[in-house]
Amino acid sequence: MTKLLSLIAIALSFTLSACNTVKGVGQDIQKAGEKIEGAAKK
């Protein structure tokens, strides 16, 4: 569980620093969610 929370925090920090538009934020969050979901399935 701690590992998952760490991944979420890292993904969120990249998301917030990587894009400047609302549309871009949505896309970044979606990609981060997909990666977290993939990690959770392992």
N, C-alpha and C positions, 0 to 999 in steps of 0.2 A: 504494500500500500504506500509506503514511504517513497518507493521508487517511482510509482505512478504520479504522486504529487510533485516529485522533483521534475519529472518530464513535463508536467503541465506548467510548472513555473518557468522552466526554460523555454518552452514553446511560446508562452505568453510574452516573455521578455523579448524574444525574437520578433514576434508579431508586432508588438508595440514600437519597436525600433526600426522595423523594416518597411513600413508603408505609411503613406500620408493621407490616404483617402478612405472613406467609409467602405466603399466597395472593396478596396484592397484589404482592409482589415477583415472583412467577412471571408474573403478567399483564404487569407492566411489562417484564420481560426479554423476554417473547414479543413485545411491541409493538416494542421496540427492535430485536430481531432481524429483524423484518419490515421495518423501515425500513432497516436496514443491508443486508439482502438486496436491497431495491429499489434502493438506491444502487449496489450492486455490479453490478446488471444494466445500469445506464446506462452 
